[in-house]
């Protein structure tokens, strides 16, 4: 028996509150990042916020008496997770926002559970169920709705961004499945700090080497958004996510993250005046349906 809240399958109010904080933190970050890539190059932006966020998480882990020590046998798994879950995600999503509205990028990105459910077959031996096959069909329907709502020419122009988001989502899904096969046995904050740090250090190095960043272009509003992207997205939302996982069944927490693309789409429409028409609504419905089926199947 364990005394963890939520381990028995109970849904606690505190767990739902932490899940809501996570969804809001990650959801609002889509329009925030879309704005910031207009004032800073994507690699410099993503790498810098990630490295600072990792340092803050490491400090928080120390304050909560979580050791940062990593056993030698865990390092290969930690590096692999950092490359797939952080480097690929941060780079490809940041670059994709140069071609895509934040709302569309958020929708495509959150097809992750669909790809994870398919990758679980060859890697974990979990054969796809009928629900997972239907999830794949709905996910492709969501992509078609996004491309159809933009018109053929616009879709061609946005194709690099679409492919990048799909690549980032696929990489994250692969990292998630491999984490089940090769678990990283570290305290949650320690694991998150190391993964984000390992994943973002190469990004910031390459960004500083190949991009030209004019930090004087950032005004007070931009710096406030940088604070949000660094502290709220990486620290507050991650801590809330781990707290939610400790208090909710895993399936409930997974389905609860479906609020992230919804918040991203609505927030982007309100803050950035991005389109929110029939095509976007259809894509949202199909994507959420796909994720729901994937997490249930």
N, C-alpha and C positions, 0 to 999 in steps of 0.2 A: 504494500500500500504506500501511496505517496500523499503528502499533505499539500501538494501544489494545487492552488485553486484552478479549476478548469480541467485538471487532469482526469477527473471523473466524468467529464462531459457537461458539467454545469456551465451555463452562460451567466456570468456575473455582470452587474451594472458597471463596475470598475473596468472590467475587460472591454466592454462596449465603448466606454469613454476613451480608453487608451487607443482602441481601434479607430475611433472617430478622429482623434488627434493625428494619428498616423496618416489616415486617408486625406485629411485636410492639408497636412504638411507636404505630402508628396504630390497631391493634386494641384495645389496652387503653384508648385514649383515649375510646372510646365510653362505657363505664361511668363513667369519670372525669368526663366532661362531664355525663352524666346526673345524677350526684351534685351537681356544682357548680351546675347550674341550679336546684337546690333552695335554695341559699344566696345566689346572686347572680342578678339579672335576665339573661336570655340575651344581649341586645345588649351590655350592659356587660361581661359575662364574655367573650364571643367577641371583641369589639373590643379589649379590654385585652390579653388573651393574644396576640392577633395582632400588635398594634403592638409589644409588647415582643419577641415572637418575631422580627419583621422587623428590629428594631434589632440583635438578637443575630446574626442571619444577616448583616446588613451588616457588623458588626464582624468576624465570622469571614471574610467575603470580603476585607476589607482586610488581615487578618492573613495570608491566603493569597495576597496580592498580586493579587487580582482587582479591577479597577477598577469603581467604582460609576457611572462616567460613562455617560450614556445619549444616543446620537445623536438629534437632533431628529426624524428620520423614524421612529424606533422608538417614541416616546412614545405615539402613538395606539394602536398594537398593544398596548403594555404596559398602558395604561389599560383597554382593552377586555378583555384577559385578566384583569386584576385584578378588574374588575366581575363577570365571568362565573365565573371559577375560584375567587374568594375571597369577594367581597361576597355574591353570591347563595348560595353554598355555606354560608358561615359563618352568615348570618342565618337562612336557611330551616332548616338543620339544628339550629341552636340553639333556634329556636322550636318545631320539630317534636318535640323531646324533652319539651316540656310536655304533649304528647298521647300520645306513643308510648314504649314501653320501648326502651332503648338497643339491645337485640338486634334488634328489628324494624326500627328506623331504620337500623341498619348493613346489614341484608339488602337493604332497598329501595334504599339509597344506592348499593350496589355493583352495581346494574344499569347503571351508567354506560357500560361498554363496549358494551352492547346499543344504547343510544340513539346513541352515537357512530358505531357501524357503520351505523345508518340515516341519520343526518345526513350521513354521508360521500357519500351518493348525490347529493342536490341541490347540495351545496357543493363536493365534490371530483370528482364524476362517477364515483364508485365504485359501480357497480350492486350491489344486495344479492344475495348468493348464497343458495343453499338453506340453508346452515348458519346464515346470519344471520337468515333468516326463522324457522327452528326456534328460534334463540336468543330471538327476540321472543316466540314462543309459550311457551317455558319461563319467560321472565321474567314474563309475565302469569299463568302457572300458579303461580309463586312468590308473587305478590301475592294471588292467590285463596286460596292455602293459608294465608297470614297472616290474611286476613280471615275465612276459614272457621273457623280455629282459635279465633278470639275470639268467635264468635257474632255474629249480625246486629246486635244492639243495641250491643255493644262496638265493632264495626267502624264503625258510624255515628258513635259518639263519637270514634273515632280518625281519622275521615276527614280533618279539617284537617291532622293531622300527616302522614298518608300523602301527601296532595297536596303538602305543603311539601317532604317528602323527594324526591318525584318531580321537583318543580320545581328543587330544588338539583342533583339528579343530571343533569337535562336541561341545566341551565345549564353545569355542569362539562363535560358531553359536548360541548356546542356550543363552549365555549372550547377544548377539546382539538382538535376538528376544524379550527376557524379557525386554531389555531396551526400546523397543517400547511400551510394555504393562505397564511397571513401569519406566517411564522416570526419569532420574537424572537431576534435574533442578539446575545446577551449571554452572558457566563460564567454557568454554572448557578446559583451562589450569588447572584450579582448579580440575575439574573432573578427568582429566588425571593424575595429580600428586597424588591425593588421591587413585585412583584405582591402580596405579602402586606401590605406597608405601604400601598400604594394602595387595596387592597381593604378594609383594616380601619380606616383613619383615619375614613372616613365612619360606620362602624358605631359606633365608640367615641364620636364626637361626638353622634350621635343618641341613643345609650344614656345618656350623661351628661345629655342635655337632657330626655329623656322618662321615664327610669326612676329609681326611688329605690333606691339601693344602700347597704346598711348593711354596710360592710366590717368592722365590729366583730363581726359574727356569725361570721366565719371563725375557726375554731380551728386548732390546729397541724396537724391532719390535713387540713383544707381547704387550708391554705397549701401543704402538701406536694403536694396534688393540683394546685394552681395552678402549682407549679413543674413538675410533670410535664407538664401541658397546654401550658405555655409552652416549656420548655427541651427536654424529651424529644420531644414531638410535633413541634414546629416545627424545632428545630435538629438534634438527634441523628438523628431519623428522616429528615429531608430530606437531610442530608449522606450518610447511609447509602444513601438512594435513588439519589442521583447517583453514588455509588461503585458501587452495584450495576449501574446502567445502563452504566457504563464497563467492566464486567467480564463482562457477560452479554448474550446476544442479546436484543433488545427484546421478542420474543415470550415468551421465558422469564420476563423480568422482569414483563411484564404478567400472565401467568398466575399468577406467584408471588404477586401482590397479592391473589389470591383467598383467601389465608389470612387477610386482614384481617377480613372479615365472620365467618369461622369463630371467630377469636379473640374478636371483639366479642361474638358470641352466647354462647360458653362463659364468657367472663369476666363478662358481665352476669348470667348464670344463677348463677355462683358468688358474685360480690360483691354483687349487688343482689337475689338470689333471684328473678330474673325467670323466667317459665315456660320450660321446655325440653321440650315434649311432642311428640307426633307431628306436630302442625301446624307447629311451628317447625322440626323436623327435615326435614319434607317441603319447606318453603319454602327451607331452606338448600340442600338437594340440588338443587332446581329452579333456584335462583338461580345456584349454582356451575356447574351444567350450561349455563345460558344464557351466562354469562360465558366459559366455556371454548369454546363454539361461536363466540361473537362474536369472540374473539381469534384463533381458528383460521381463521375464514371470511373 
